[in-house]
Amino acid sequence: MPPPPERWSILARIPKVVKDKEAKRTFPPGADVSVACDEPPRASILTAPFRISPPPCLPSYPYVAAADSSGLLLLRATEPGGEVTHHLCHARTGEATCLREHDCPMGFDGANVGLMASRDSCVVAELQPSGDGSGRATLLRYTVGQYKWAVTELAYSPPLHRQWFCAGVVSHGGMLWWVELSYGLLACDPYSYKPELVHVPLPAVIDPLPGKVANLANRGSHSCVKASSGSCYCTMHGTTYLAWGIAI
């Protein structure tokens, strides 16, 4: 008999934020955060106290920037003074750890941030490709357990001559895959001492959607790249719906 399918959940990107007293009263003993798990199609919700994240308000609101199947979540929060903090939260244990600041801060767009767990280690990584045609990219990595940031300058090809519009990061096959739907995928092993970026182009959409619907910044609303059941998939909407499996 085939193995049973993996259990999966839908996680709301924006957490619920409660006062510290309420968190102490309702969370399990010793927990910093709590996740109310629900069966799909209902969404599971991360709840965090004020001491970890201020409550949501426009235009600054906390959100889950990355997640791993191990139960690790990366919560991105904007403090009242405008500074951005990142907290590594464990959905199963309720533990939360604030990542220490770095001289080269993570970018404004949390879609560039990926998370990968491996045995007793975890790495948070953000890729910042340049758009000046130089083919340069900056990789920021924070390895839990070492409690330090590493900044690595990398080369990628073909170079971009415009802004990088990241549509998410996929953890698959021992690598992190940064998705730019009009350019393709850039991937590397975030644990490598000397990481190298690999480019994988995506299939062309032969019947693109018209006008503003198809602009670069909006492509994530009708196309995506995701991992599921051990495979990586790409779906793209033109006037018809198309899906491909990505052989990696």
MARDOTOR-926922 format. One record per atom (N, C-alpha, C): x, y, z; residue in one letter. Coordinates in steps of 0.2 Angstrom, whole numbers, plus 5000, padded with zeros to 4 digits. Layout:
BEGIN
XYZA...
***
This chain:
BEGIN
500449945000M500050005000M500450065000M500250114996P500650184996P500650215003P501150255005P501150285012P500650335012P500350345018P499850405019P500150465017P499650515014P499950575012P500150615018P500650665017E500850705023E500350755025E500350765031R499850815034R500050885032R499550925031W499750995029W499251045032W499451105032S499051155035S499051215031S498551255032I498551325029I498651375035I499251415034L499451455040L499251535038L498851565042A498751635040A499351675041A499551715036R500151755036R500151805042R499651835043I499551895048I499351855055I499751865060P499651835067P499151875071P498851835076K498451875081K498851895086K498851955088V499251985093V498852005100V499051975105V498651985112V499052015117V498752045122K499152075127K499552025131K500052045134D500451995138D500151955143D499651995147K499251955152K498851905149K498551915144E498051865140E498551805138E499051825135A499551765133A499751725139A499951755144K500151715150K499551675153K498951695152R498351655155R498151605150R498251615143T497951565138T498451525135T499151545135F499651495132F499751445136F500051385133P500351335138P500851355142P501051325148P501551355152P502251355149P502551415150G503251425147G503251445139G502651445136A502651455129A502651535127A503051555122D503151625120D502551635115D502451595111V501851595106V501451535106V500851545102S500451485102S500151485095S500051425092V499751415086V499151365086V498551395084A497951365084A497851325078A497951265078C497951225072C497251205070C497151205063D496451185061D496551145055D496051105053E496051065047E495851115041E496251105035P496051135029P495351125027P494951165024P495251235021P495251295027P495151275033R495151325038R495951345039R496051405041A496751425042A496951415049A497551395050S497851395057S498151465058S498151485065I498351555066I498851555072I499451595070L499951605075L499751665080L499751655086T499651705091T500251725095T500351795095A500951815098A500851875103A501151875109P501051935114P501351995111P501152055115F501452115113F502152125114F502452085119R503152095120R503552065114R503252025110I503651995104I503452035097I502752055097S502552095091S502052145093S502152205091P501552255092P500952235088P500352255089P499752235086P499752265079P499352235074P499352255067P499052325066P499352365062C499052425060C499352445053C498952475049L499152495043L499652555043L500252555039P500452505035P500852455037P501052455044S501452415047S501152355051S501252295049Y500952245053Y501352185053Y501352145058P501752085058P501452025053P501951985051Y501751935047Y502251875047Y502051815045V502451765045V502851765038V503451775038A503851785032A504151725029A504151665033A504451605031A504151545036A504151485033A503951425037A504351365034A504451325039D504751255037D504251195040D504351145036S503951085038S504051055045S504651075048S504851055055S504451095060S504051145058G503651185063G503951245064G504551265062L504851335063L504551385058L504351445061L504051495058L504551565059L504551605054L504951665055L504451725055L504351755061L503951805062L504251875061L504051915056R504351985055R503852035058R504152075063A503752125066A504052195065A503652245065T503852315065T503652345071T504252375075E504152405081E503852475081E503552505086P503252575086P503752625083P504452615084G504952665082G505152655074G504852595071G504952585064G505452535063G505852515068E506352455067E505952395066E506352345062V506052285060V506352235064V506052185067T506352135071T506052065068T506552015069H506351945066H506351895072H505851855073H505851805078H505751735075H506151695077L506051625075L505651585080L505051565078C504551535082C504451465081C504351415086H504251345085H503551335086H503151315081A502451305082A502251245087A502651195087R502551145092R502751155099R503251185100T503451195107T503251265110T503051315105G502951385108G503551425109G504151405108E504751445109E504851495104E505051555106A505151605101A505851635103A506251655098T506951685099T507051745094T507251795097C507351855092C508051855089C508051855083L508651855079L509051925080L509651915082R510051975083R510152015077R510252085078E510252135073E510952125069E510952155063H511552145059H511652215056H512352225054D512552295051D512252295044D512052245041C511752245034C511052215035C510552255037P509952235038P509552195032P509052155034M508652125029M508252175026M508052165019G507752205015G507052225018G506652265015F506052285016F505552235014F505652195009D505252145006D505352075009D504852055014G504951995017G504851935013G504651945006A504551885002A505251855000A505751895001N506451874999N506751825004N506451815010V506651775016V506451705015V506951665016G506851585016G507051555023G506851495024L507051465031L507051395029L507651365032M507751295031M508051265037M507751205039A507951165045A508251105043A508851085047S509151025045S509450995052S509150935054R509250905060R509250955066R509750965069D509751015075D509951085073D509951105067S510151175065S509651205061S509651265060C509151305056C509551365053C509351385047V509651445044V509151485041V509151555042V508751605039V509151635034V508851645028A509251675022A508851725018A509151775016E508851825012E509351835006E509051835000L509451844994L509251914991L509751954990Q509652024987Q509952034980Q509752014975P510052014968P510052094966P510552114963S510552184960S510152184954S509952244952G509552254946G509952294941G510652304942D511052354938D511352324932D511252254931G511552224926G512252194927G512452204934S513152174936S513152104937S512552074938G512552004940G512751984947G512752034952R512952024959R512352014963R512451974968A511851964973A512151964980A511851984985T512051984992T511651924995T511951884999L511651835003L511751845010L511151855014L511251865021L510951795024L511351775029R511251705032R511351715040R510851685043Y510851685050Y510751605052Y511251585055T511251515057T511151505065T510551475066V510351465073V510851415077V511051435083G511651395086G512251425086G512451455080Q513051495079Q512951575082Q512251595081Y512051655084Y512451715080Y512551705074K512851765070K512651765063K512751825060W512551835053W513151825049W513051805042A513551795037A513351835031A513751875028V513551915022V514051885017V513751855011T514151835006T513951864999T514451884996E514351914989E514351864984E513851854980L513851804975L513751834968L513851784963A513651804956A513151764953A512651794949Y512151754946Y512151774938Y511851724935S511751744927S511151704925S510751734920P510951804917P510751854921P511151914921P511051974925P510352004924P510052034929L509452074928L509652154927L509252184923H509352254921H508752294924H508452264929R507852294932R507752264939R507252294943Q507152274950Q506952204950Q507152164955W507052094957W506352094961W505852064958F505152054961F505151984963F505351974970C505251904972C504551884974C504351824972A503651804974A503651744979A504251744983G504251694988G504851644988G504951604993V505551564993V505351494995V505551444991V505351374992V505951334995V505851295000S506351255003S506251185000S506751154996H506651094992H507251064990H507351004991G507950964989G508650984992G508551014998G509151035002G509451104999G508951134996M509151204994M508551254995M508751314995L508251374995L508151394988L507551404986W507451424979W507051494979W507351544977W507051614976W506651624970W506051634970V505551634964V505451704962V505651714955E505551784952E505151764946E504451764945L504051734940L504251754933L504451814932S504651834925S505351814923S505751794928Y506451784927Y506651714928Y506351674933G506551604934G506651604942G507051544943L507251534950L507951544951L508151564957L508851564959L508951524965L509351474965A509451434971A510151424973A510251404980C510851384983C510751344989C511251314991D511251274997D511451325003D511051345007P511151395012P511651375018P511751315018Y512251285023Y512951275020Y513051285014S513651285010S514151335013S514751315014Y515351365015Y515451415010Y515351385003K515451434998K514851414993K514251454994P513651434990P513751464983P513451434979E513451454972E512651464969E512551514966L511851524964L511751484957L511151444957V510951414951V510351444948V510351454941H509751484938H509351434935H508651434936V508251384932V507651424929V507651434923P507151474919P506451434920P505951474920L505251444920L504951444913L504451404912P504151404906P503751464904P503751484897A503451544895A502751534895A502351584896V501651584896V501451614889V501151564885I501051584878I500451624877I499951624882D499351664881D499351714887D499751764888P499751804894P499151844895P499051864901L498451904903L498551974901L498052014899P498152074896P498352134901P498652184899G498652244903G498952244910G498752284914K499052284921K499052224925K498552174923V498552114927V499152074926V499552084921A500152044919A500752084921A500752134924N501352174926N501752134931N502452154931L502952114935L502752104942L502552164945A502452164952A501852124954A501352114949N500752084951N500752004949N501251974946R501251914944R501051854949R501251874955G501051824960G500351814962G499951854959S499251844960S498951794955S499251774950H499051724945H499551674943H500151674947S500651614945S500951604952S501251544953C501651524959C502051464957C502551464962V503051404962V503051374969V502851314970K502751284977K503051214977K503151194983A503351124984A502751084988A502651024985S502150984988S502250914987S502150874993S502250794992S502950774990S503450814991G504150804989G504350824982G503850854979S504050884972S503950954972S504150984967C504151064966C503751074959C503251114960Y502751134955Y502751204953Y502551214947C502551284944C501851294941C501451334943T500751354939T500751424937T500551434931M500451494928M499851504924M499551564926H498851574922H498951624917H498751604911G498751654905G497951654904G497751654898T497051644897T496751574899T497251534899T497151464901T497551444907T497451394911Y497851374917Y498351314915Y498951324917L499451274915L499851264921L500051194922A500451174928A501051134925A501651144928W502251094926W502551074933W502851014933G503250984938G503951004936G504351034941I505051054940I505450994942I505850974938A506350914939A506950944942A507150934948I507750954952I508150904954I
***
